[in-house]
Amino acid sequence: MIEWIKMNSPIGDLYILSEEESICGISWDESSFKKVANKKPSSSPKKTVLLQAKMQLLEYFNGERDVFDLALSPKGTEFQNKVWKQLQKIPFGKTKSYGDIASKINNPKAMRAVGMANRNNPIPIIIPCHRVIGSNGKLTGFAGGLDLKKRLLDFEAGLSHL
């Protein structure tokens, strides 16, 4: 059973989802997961992983955390999971290109597929898909929009506050 909580953040409301004792999703859109989750948020989450995720995200937004330490269970294909594991290796404040990620997973021609895996990342921010940019250095797609992607990258680079 999927449980969830709503969290107010500097980038808007976030909905954190857990299944068992791991985080399986973060969304900006409550309606996007209502079909698979409890209809109401956990008013007092029994699952400590939801509380841990909320606390760690607050620490991140306050500039007190640059690495997340949570059990994660993103649902995806074998390829997507390879990409998402690689994204978690991108250090705070750094970026990689889609080609860099494709090379790291030993599939250097899979840049577009890496982009699609990024697009389908169910746990943004914690799995930092916002740290992936075009090979020309330009910002490309992000579920929260390019403005938010730029805000997150600027924040991580120490150029602004959220």
TAQUIWO-V314532 format. One record per helix or strand of 2 or more residues. SS is the DSSP state (@ for helix, = for strand). FROM is the first residue (numbers start at 1). TO is the last residue. If there is no record, write none. Layout:
ss->SS from->FROM to->TO
ss->SS from->FROM to->TO
//
This chain:
ss->= from->2 to->7
ss->= from->14 to->19
ss->= from->22 to->27
ss->@ from->30 to->32
ss->@ from->48 to->61
ss->@ from->78 to->87
ss->= from->96 to->97
ss->@ from->98 to->104
ss->@ from->111 to->119
ss->= from->123 to->124
ss->@ from->129 to->131
ss->= from->132 to->133
ss->@ from->146 to->156
//
